[in-house]
Amino acid sequence: MSIKETAEYQRWEKRFSPTEYVFGEEPNAFIVRQKDRLPKSGRALAVSDGEGRNGVWLAQQGLDVVSMDFSPKAQVKAQALAAKRGVKITTELADIFEYPWPKEAFDVIAVVFIQYMNPQERTQVFAGISRALKPGGLLLLEGYTPKQVKYGTGGPKEPENNYTAALLEAAFGGFSRLEMAIYDAELHEGSGHGGVSALIDLVAVK
């Protein structure tokens, strides 16, 4: 079965169909807080970047950005947002589970709320992220903790799809950890994420 035949693909194509940006046009607050840690130049990968809010912001910081997602409608909006902001991005249409994860290809990889994966799928994707980051490259990751299920303000309903500190330490144990934080915060990211949210952030260097 091709990805276009899946219910998940159709769900996201429908969700990204309106002219409104589902998660807003502004970048994720955690990513913005890492501005001073970004290299002055280099290649960045925004994983499952949807409508491009994070990839476009990274491009505004001078990086050569690949905005990867499996939704054509989202990527049309990502290119429109890039044009609006006066920057260029490369949109790469890809199923995350079939993405080739080129070896040591990126100086920065941004991973924000990609918690549609079960634990087995997540292991595969996290291994790909580790492969694709250059030695010395910067990993920026934000997700929900299992506590988020009780809040119901976004994210998966399956607790096992969320992150814990132990899970991230196991996945990226070979990295130098600059920062990990677990906290509650009020999110206002379009209609997709709103309200008090249970978050976990990881900043690490390969």
C-alpha positions in Angstrom: 0.0 0.0 0.0 1.4 3.4 -0.9 1.3 6.1 1.7 -1.3 8.0 -0.4 -3.7 5.1 0.2 -3.4 5.3 4.0 -6.0 6.9 6.3 -3.2 8.8 8.0 -2.2 10.5 4.8 -5.7 11.4 3.9 -6.3 12.8 7.4 -3.4 15.1 7.3 -4.1 16.2 3.7 -7.6 17.2 4.9 -6.2 18.9 8.0 -3.7 21.0 6.0 -6.3 21.9 3.3 -7.6 25.2 4.8 -5.7 28.4 4.1 -5.2 28.8 7.9 -1.9 27.4 9.2 -3.0 24.6 11.6 -0.1 25.2 14.0 0.3 28.9 13.2 2.9 30.7 11.2 5.3 31.4 14.1 8.1 29.0 15.0 8.0 26.8 18.0 9.1 28.7 21.1 11.6 26.1 22.2 13.3 26.2 18.8 13.5 30.0 19.0 15.1 29.9 22.4 18.0 28.0 20.8 18.9 30.7 18.4 22.3 31.5 20.0 23.3 27.8 19.7 22.7 27.6 16.0 25.7 27.7 13.6 26.0 30.8 11.4 25.8 28.6 8.3 25.2 25.0 7.4 22.5 22.5 6.5 19.4 22.0 8.6 16.7 19.3 8.5 13.3 20.1 9.9 11.7 16.7 10.4 7.9 16.3 9.7 7.9 20.1 9.3 4.3 20.3 8.1 3.4 23.8 6.9 7.0 24.9 7.4 6.9 27.2 10.5 10.1 25.8 12.0 12.0 25.2 8.7 11.3 28.7 7.5 12.5 30.2 10.8 15.7 28.2 10.6 16.2 29.6 7.1 15.8 33.1 8.4 18.8 32.4 10.7 21.0 31.7 7.6 20.8 28.0 7.4 20.2 25.9 4.2 17.0 24.1 5.2 15.4 20.9 4.1 11.7 20.9 5.2 10.6 17.3 5.1 7.0 16.1 5.3 4.7 13.7 3.6 1.9 16.1 2.9 1.9 17.9 -0.5 -0.7 20.4 0.7 1.4 21.3 3.8 4.5 21.8 1.7 2.7 24.2 -0.7 2.0 26.3 2.4 5.6 25.9 3.6 6.9 27.4 0.4 4.3 30.2 0.6 5.4 31.0 4.1 9.1 31.0 3.0 8.2 33.4 0.2 6.3 35.6 2.7 9.4 35.7 5.0 11.8 36.3 2.1 13.8 33.1 2.4 14.2 29.9 0.4 13.8 26.4 1.7 13.9 23.0 0.0 10.8 21.0 0.6 11.3 17.3 0.4 8.2 15.1 0.1 8.9 11.9 2.0 7.3 9.3 4.2 9.4 9.5 7.4 9.5 5.7 7.6 11.1 5.4 4.1 13.3 8.5 4.3 16.9 7.6 3.5 18.5 9.6 6.3 21.7 10.5 4.5 24.7 9.8 6.6 26.2 12.8 8.4 24.4 15.3 6.1 23.1 18.0 8.5 24.6 20.4 10.9 21.2 20.9 12.7 18.2 18.6 13.0 15.0 20.0 14.5 12.4 17.5 15.7 9.2 19.0 17.1 6.1 17.1 18.1 6.5 14.0 15.8 4.6 11.8 18.2 2.4 10.0 15.8 4.8 7.0 16.0 4.6 3.9 18.1 7.7 2.8 20.0 9.0 0.5 17.3 8.6 3.2 14.6 10.2 5.8 16.9 13.3 3.6 17.4 13.7 3.4 13.6 13.3 7.2 13.2 15.5 8.2 16.1 18.3 5.9 14.6 17.9 7.7 11.3 18.1 11.1 12.9 21.4 10.1 14.7 22.7 8.8 11.4 21.9 12.0 9.5 23.4 14.4 11.9 27.1 15.4 11.4 29.6 14.9 14.2 29.4 18.1 16.2 25.9 18.7 14.9 23.1 20.1 16.9 19.9 18.2 17.8 16.9 20.2 18.9 13.9 18.0 20.0 10.7 18.9 21.7 7.8 16.6 22.5 5.1 15.7 25.0 5.5 13.6 28.2 2.9 10.9 29.1 1.3 13.5 31.4 0.0 15.3 28.3 -2.7 12.6 27.7 -4.5 14.0 30.8 -4.3 17.6 29.5 -5.7 16.7 26.1 -4.4 20.0 24.6 -2.6 18.3 21.6 -0.5 15.3 20.9 -1.3 11.6 20.9 -3.8 9.8 23.1 -1.4 6.9 23.5 0.9 7.4 26.5 3.6 5.2 24.9 4.0 7.6 22.0 5.2 10.3 24.4 8.7 10.9 25.7 10.4 10.4 29.0 13.9 11.5 30.1 15.0 7.8 30.2 13.7 7.2 26.7 15.6 10.2 25.2 18.7 9.3 27.1 18.6 5.8 25.7 18.0 7.0 22.2 20.7 9.7 22.1 23.0 8.4 24.9 26.1 8.8 22.7 25.4 12.6 22.4 26.7 15.4 24.6 23.6 16.7 26.4 23.6 20.4 26.7 20.1 20.6 28.2 17.1 18.6 29.0 14.0 20.1 30.6 10.6 18.7 31.7 8.0 21.3 32.5 4.4 22.5 31.9 3.8 25.5 29.7 1.0 27.3 28.0 1.2 26.7 24.2 -0.5 28.8 21.6 0.4 27.3 18.2 -2.5 27.9 15.9 -5.6 25.7 16.4 -3.5 22.6 16.6 -1.8 23.2 20.0 -3.4 25.3 22.6 -3.5 25.3 26.4 -1.4 23.9 29.3 1.0 21.2 27.9 3.4 18.7 29.5 6.7 19.2 27.6 10.1 17.7 27.4 13.0 19.4 25.6 16.4 18.0 24.5 19.3 20.0 23.2 22.3 17.7 22.3 25.4 17.6 20.2 26.5 14.5 18.4 
